[in-house]
């Protein structure tokens, strides 16, 4: 009798475990399908299309004149760059944040721009902002100008199609001490960049010792 009870308990546990994994897998599958559907919709709605910039939030974030779900405008986060914060309550205004925001405003506000998405990447970030490259009326890209003029960091946390090019643009601006690179200190950089600078410095010191 005890053996029968034990077998029943084991079978029940196995069934519950199977159901639990099935629910988890189903949830993951649904989430993945939802994300893929969002990407396809975004590509057909935004990619290689022109819109007017109606607001510049800060150097790397702006709004264009097309509704996005419940919002009257679509918020865009520029792919591949990170400008110093101006409105984040966690950091407060950061060094060169206002300059970056003013520069982006001068270049893009009120302009008709062309939006390009990365078809092989997620079209949205964790805040549901559209990730995009923005081409200005003169054919240049806002993402690249911000980097080459020293108003932005190459965002090395996320891979994208122009990752190596953006690293090079930053390197040139840094060597020429353009924009923020003229006087910025590691402590004035974003937290993620401070860690990278510290890591790079440690590697340089190790190389010196080994030589």
C-alpha positions as CSV (number, residue, x, y, z in Angstrom):
1,X,0.0,0.0,0.0
2,X,2.8,2.4,0.9
3,X,4.5,1.7,-2.5
4,X,1.3,2.5,-4.3
5,X,1.0,5.8,-2.4
6,X,4.6,6.6,-3.1
7,X,4.1,6.0,-6.9
8,X,1.0,8.2,-6.9
9,X,2.9,11.0,-5.2
10,X,5.7,10.7,-7.6
11,X,3.4,10.7,-10.6
12,X,1.5,13.7,-9.3
13,X,4.8,15.6,-8.7
14,X,6.0,14.8,-12.2
15,X,2.7,16.0,-13.7
16,X,2.8,19.3,-11.8
17,X,6.4,19.8,-12.8
18,X,5.5,19.1,-16.5
19,X,2.6,21.5,-16.3
20,X,4.7,24.2,-14.7
21,X,7.4,23.9,-17.4
22,X,4.7,23.9,-20.1
23,X,3.3,27.2,-18.7
24,X,6.7,28.8,-18.5
25,X,7.6,27.7,-22.0
26,X,4.2,28.9,-23.3
27,X,4.7,32.3,-21.6
28,X,8.2,32.7,-23.1
29,X,6.9,31.7,-26.5
30,X,4.1,34.2,-26.3
31,X,6.5,37.0,-25.2
32,X,8.8,36.2,-28.1
33,X,6.0,36.2,-30.6
34,X,4.8,39.5,-29.3
35,X,8.2,41.1,-29.5
36,X,8.7,39.8,-33.1
37,X,5.2,41.1,-34.1
38,X,6.2,44.5,-32.6
39,X,9.4,44.6,-34.6
40,X,7.6,43.8,-37.9
41,X,5.0,46.5,-37.2
42,X,7.7,49.0,-36.4
43,X,9.6,48.3,-39.5
44,X,6.6,48.8,-41.8
45,X,5.5,51.9,-39.9
46,X,8.8,53.8,-39.4
47,X,11.7,52.3,-41.4
48,X,12.9,54.5,-44.3
49,X,10.0,56.9,-43.7
50,X,10.1,60.7,-43.0
51,X,8.7,62.4,-40.0
52,X,9.0,65.8,-38.2
53,X,10.9,66.1,-34.9
54,X,8.4,67.8,-32.5
55,X,10.4,67.6,-29.3
56,X,14.0,67.1,-28.2
57,X,14.0,65.5,-24.7
58,X,17.8,65.4,-24.4
59,X,20.8,64.7,-26.6
60,X,19.9,61.1,-27.5
61,X,16.1,61.1,-27.1
62,X,13.4,62.9,-29.2
63,X,9.8,62.7,-30.3
64,X,8.5,62.5,-33.9
65,X,5.0,63.5,-35.1
66,X,3.3,60.1,-35.4
67,X,1.1,58.4,-32.7
68,X,2.5,55.4,-30.9
69,X,-0.2,53.4,-29.1
70,X,-1.8,55.6,-26.5
71,X,0.8,58.4,-27.1
72,X,0.3,61.2,-29.5
73,X,4.0,61.1,-30.6
74,X,6.6,58.4,-31.0
75,X,9.6,58.6,-28.7
76,X,13.0,57.7,-30.2
77,X,16.2,56.7,-28.5
78,X,19.2,57.1,-30.9
79,X,20.9,53.8,-31.7
80,X,24.5,53.4,-30.6
81,X,25.2,56.5,-28.6
82,X,24.7,57.8,-25.0
83,X,24.7,61.5,-24.3
84,X,25.0,62.9,-20.8
85,X,21.7,63.0,-18.9
86,X,19.8,66.3,-18.4
87,X,16.6,65.1,-16.7
88,X,17.3,61.8,-15.0
89,X,16.4,62.3,-11.3
90,X,18.9,59.5,-10.3
91,X,21.9,61.4,-11.7
92,X,20.7,65.0,-12.0
93,X,22.1,67.1,-14.9
94,X,25.4,65.6,-16.0
95,X,28.5,67.3,-17.4
96,X,27.9,68.5,-21.0
97,X,24.3,67.3,-20.9
98,X,22.9,70.7,-21.7
99,X,25.3,71.3,-24.5
100,X,24.4,67.9,-26.1
101,X,20.7,68.6,-25.7
102,X,21.1,72.1,-27.2
103,X,23.1,70.8,-30.1
104,X,20.5,68.1,-30.9
105,X,17.8,70.7,-30.7
106,X,19.6,73.0,-33.1
107,X,20.1,70.1,-35.5
108,X,16.8,68.3,-35.4
109,X,13.9,70.2,-33.8
110,X,11.3,71.1,-36.4
111,X,13.2,69.2,-39.2
112,X,11.8,66.5,-41.4
113,X,14.0,63.5,-40.8
114,X,14.3,59.9,-42.1
115,X,14.1,57.1,-39.6
116,X,16.1,53.9,-40.0
117,X,15.8,50.8,-37.9
118,X,18.0,47.8,-37.4
119,X,16.1,44.9,-39.0
120,X,18.1,42.2,-37.2
121,X,17.7,43.8,-33.7
122,X,14.8,44.5,-31.4
123,X,13.1,47.7,-32.5
124,X,12.5,48.9,-28.9
125,X,14.5,49.4,-25.7
126,X,13.3,48.4,-22.2
127,X,11.4,51.7,-21.9
128,X,9.6,50.9,-25.2
129,X,11.3,53.8,-27.0
130,X,11.9,53.2,-30.7
131,X,15.6,52.5,-31.4
132,X,16.7,54.3,-34.6
133,X,19.2,56.1,-36.7
134,X,18.1,59.6,-37.7
135,X,19.1,61.1,-41.0
136,X,18.8,64.9,-41.2
137,X,17.7,66.8,-44.3
138,X,21.3,67.4,-45.3
139,X,21.9,63.6,-45.5
140,X,24.0,63.4,-42.3
141,X,23.0,61.3,-39.4
142,X,22.3,62.9,-36.0
143,X,23.8,59.8,-34.2
144,X,27.1,60.3,-35.9
145,X,27.3,64.0,-35.7
146,X,26.8,63.9,-31.9
147,X,29.7,61.4,-31.7
148,X,32.1,63.1,-34.1
149,X,31.6,66.5,-32.5
150,X,32.1,65.2,-28.9
151,X,28.6,65.5,-27.6
152,X,28.0,61.8,-27.0
153,X,29.7,58.6,-26.0
154,X,29.7,55.5,-28.2
155,X,27.3,53.2,-26.3
156,X,29.4,50.1,-26.0
157,X,26.9,48.2,-23.9
158,X,24.8,47.1,-26.9
159,X,26.0,45.6,-30.3
160,X,24.6,47.1,-33.5
161,X,25.5,47.3,-37.2
162,X,27.6,50.4,-36.8
163,X,29.3,49.4,-33.5
164,X,32.9,49.6,-34.8
165,X,32.3,52.8,-36.8
166,X,30.9,54.5,-33.8
167,X,33.8,53.4,-31.7
168,X,36.1,55.0,-34.3
169,X,34.1,58.2,-34.4
170,X,34.4,58.6,-30.7
171,X,38.1,57.8,-30.7
172,X,38.8,60.6,-33.2
173,X,36.7,63.1,-31.3
174,X,38.5,62.1,-28.1
175,X,41.9,62.4,-29.6
176,X,41.0,65.8,-31.0
177,X,39.5,66.8,-27.6
178,X,36.2,67.9,-29.1
179,X,33.2,68.8,-27.1
180,X,33.1,67.0,-23.7
181,X,36.4,65.3,-24.4
182,X,38.2,68.6,-23.8
183,X,37.7,68.5,-20.0
184,X,35.6,65.5,-18.9
185,X,36.8,63.4,-16.0
186,X,35.9,59.8,-15.4
187,X,33.8,60.8,-12.4
188,X,31.7,63.0,-14.7
189,X,30.9,60.1,-17.1
190,X,27.9,57.8,-17.0
191,X,28.2,54.9,-14.5
192,X,28.6,52.3,-17.2
193,X,31.4,54.3,-18.8
194,X,33.2,54.9,-15.5
195,X,33.4,51.1,-15.1
196,X,34.8,50.8,-18.6
197,X,37.4,53.6,-18.1
198,X,38.5,51.9,-14.8
199,X,38.8,48.6,-16.6
200,X,40.8,50.1,-19.4
201,X,43.1,51.9,-17.0
202,X,43.7,48.7,-15.1
203,X,44.6,46.9,-18.3
204,X,47.0,49.6,-19.3
205,X,48.7,49.4,-15.9
206,X,49.0,45.6,-16.2
207,X,50.5,45.9,-19.6
208,X,53.1,48.4,-18.3
209,X,54.1,46.0,-15.5
210,X,54.4,43.1,-17.8
211,X,56.6,45.1,-20.2
